[in-house]
Amino acid sequence: MQASLDALSLKHLTRALTCLSKYGDDMVVYATRQHLALSATNSSLSAYCRFKYSRQFFSRYTVQEEPNWDAKDDTIRVSGQLLVKSLLSILKPATAAKSVERCELTFVEGGAAQQLDAEEGDSLESRLIVRLYCKHGVVKTHRLLLNDAANLMVPGLSNSPQESKLSVGARSLKDLLDHFPIAKGPKSDPQIIWVFNDDEVILKGLESSLDTSVKGQLATELSVSPAEFDVYDVYEPPLTVGLHLREFMVCVPLQYVSI
């Protein structure tokens, strides 16, 4: 499987990797004929994040086809797991340097009979090869080991007609969350409580700690109008949702957030 990105697409991918690194150390990568997906789950399995890119996002996107392959088939063809910071340490400096014109990602399965380069040789290990094409003909090549992705860790989503959907712009959401600062320290575990009513939305900040000797307490509370949301469809108000603030905050730099 090969995928090529221009400088602008590489910037968006780097921002996605930065977001994923806030969730966990390990990142699961899988590719189908139609899209490439990157996901991460935190250590307590309470938060999951996934970025899914269609083939149109890339300058070039190819997956090795098999005989009699159905054009509508979108099953997983390539998958693996690696440390997200390993890939981020390669792409983030490249994005900042502004000398990279194109990036090429190649997934090589272990034991593949056909290798891309003779220098790769035969190997039983799967790899992600990152090539950065820079100005003046400079090409930088990095090879990362891919472990087997035993579990994609995708949470199940019900098709219940009783579900609620809310969408809000990232800028509006950031203005709201600025009222709930995150205390420094590894034991700090702040939460934000959303209460969705017919005519107002109440946000409550709950300062909790992993230290059992410290009791949680309400720190901040504010209310806003549902008009602040682009989509406000609550099946049966009032609806109360609690989220860990650290994981939720990493979504704010994105352009659009759905709950």
N, C-alpha and C positions, 0 to 999 in steps of 0.2 A: 504494500500500500504506500502510495506517495501523495504528498500534498504540498503545494507551493503557495507562499503568501507574499504579497508585496509589503512595503514598509508600513503602510497604514493598517493593514490587517494584522501585521505582526504586533503593532502597538495595542490593538484591542485584545489580542491573545495574551499578551503579557499582563495586561490589567486583569484578565480573567484568572491567570495563574496566581497573581498576587492575592486575589480574593480567595481562591481555593486553599492557599497556604495558611490562611487564617482559620480554616476548619480542621485541617489535619495534616500530618506529614506525608501520608501516602495518597497518591492520586491514581485513579483507575481510568484507563484510556481504552475506548473501544470504537471501532469503525465499522460502518456498514456501507453499502453501495451508495447511499444517499446522504450520509452525514457522519461527522466525527464528534464524539462526546467525551468530555472530561468531567470527572466527578470526584468528590471527597466527602468523607464522613468524619465527624469528630469522635474522640476516644470514648465518650459516654453514649454514643449512638443516638444522641438527641437532636442532632442537626445534620442536614444533608444538603449539598450544593452540587449543581450540575450545569455545565455550559454545553449547549448542543449547537454545532455549526453545520449548516447545510452545505452541500458541495459548491453552491454558488458563492459562498464566502471566500473560497480559495481561487487563486489564479488557475490552478490545475489540480485536479483531484482524481486519482485513479485507484481502483481496487482490482486486484487480479481476478478476472472472471473465470468461471468454471463452465464446462460444456453443459448445454441445455439449461442455462441459468435464466430464470424468470426475471424479466425487466422490472417487475413490481416487487421482487424479493428484497426485503430490507433487514434480513437477519444479520447478526453480528458475525463479521468475517475475521476481524483482527481484534485482539484484546490483550491487555497487559497492565502491569502495575509498577509504578516507580515513585521515587521521592520527588514531590513537586518542587522542592527547593533546588534540586539538582538541575532540573530543566529551567527553572526561573533564573538561576545564577548564570546561565548561558544567554538567555534571551533578554533579560533586563538590561545588562550593560550594552548589548547590541542595539537595543531600541534607543538608549540614551546617546550613543555615539553618533547616530545619524549618518553613519557611513555604510550601513547595510541597505542594499537595494532589494534583496530578495532572500527569503528563507525557505528551505526545502526540508520537509520532515519525511523520513522514510522508516517504515516499520519492517524489520527483517525477522521472520519467524525462525526459531531455532531448528536446525536440521534441514533448512530449505535447500533444495537441490540446485536452485539457480540463484547465484549471488549477484549483487549489483556491481561489485568491484572484485577483481582478482585478489586484491590485498586483504579482503575480508576473510577469505578462506572458509573452510567448513567449520561450523560451530553448532553445538547443541543448545546454545543460549540465544534467546530472542533479544533483539536490540532495537533501540530507537536511534537513528542516525540523524543528526541535525547539521545541515550545511548552511552556512551564512555566506551569501555572495555579496562582497563589498565592492567599493569603488576601486578603480585601477586594476581590476581582474583578480583581486585577492579573494580566496575561498578558504573559509575556516570550517573544519569538520570536527564534530564532537560525537562520541558514541556513548550511549547510556544503556545500562543493562535493564531489560524488562523482565519482571517476575510474572508468574502466572496469576491472573486475576481469578481467584477461586470463587469470589462472590462479588457481584457488581454493587451490592448494598443499596439497591434502588428501593425506596419505600413504596409500599402498595398504595394506590389511590382508588378509593371507592367511586362507584358511579351513582351514588345515591342522589335522588332529586332534591334532597334536603340540604345540599351544600350551599355555602355562601361564597361570594366572590367580591373582592375589593381591590381596586387598582389606584395607585397614587404616583405622581411624578416624583423622581428622586429629589429634586430641589425642595419641593414641599415637605417631603418626609424628613429631609435633613434639617429644615427649620424647626420641625417638631422635636427631633431627637437631640438637638443642641441644648435642650432644657434638661437632658438627662446625661450628665458627664459620667464617664467610667473612672472609678477610682483605680489608682495604680496598685500593683501588687498581685502576685500569682493566686492569692487566696480570695481575691475579690470576684464575686460572681453575681453582678447586678442583673436584674430582670425588669422587663417592662410589661405591664398588664394593660391590655386593650379591652375596653368595654364598648361595644357597638350598640347604640340605641337607635330608635326611630329618628330622633331629632338632634342627637349629639353623640360625639365620640369622646370618651374619657380615657386619658392615658395616666397611668400610675407607675412611678418608679419605685422598685423594691430593692433596697440595698441589702443584699445577702452576702454571706461569706462561707467559704468552705471550712472555715474554722468553726467548729460546733459550739465553741464558747461564746461566739458573737451572735446575738439575736438579730434577725432581719427587722427592718423598720421602713415605713413609708417615708420617702425623701421628697418626692415631687409629685404633684397632680395637676393636670390641666385638661381643659375640654375644648373641642373644636367642632365646627359644623361639618356635617356630611358633605357639604358643597365643596370642601377641600379635596374630595376624592373624585377621580375621573369616572370610576365605576363604584357604586355603592349598592350592592345587592345582598342584603342580610335576610336569610330565610325566616328566622324566627327570633327577633330581638327580645331582650338583650342577649348579645353573644359576648362571652368573655374568653379571651385568648391570652396566654402567658408565653413570653419568649425570652430567651437568654439574650441580653443586650449585646454582648461581644460578637456573637455570630451574626446577629441581625444587622449590626452597624456596618459590616463589610459589604453589605448589599447596597448601601447608600450611594457610593460613587457611580453606580450603574445608572443608566438613563431612565429606567422604568422599573417599578417594583409592584408585584402582585402578591396579595395575601390570600 
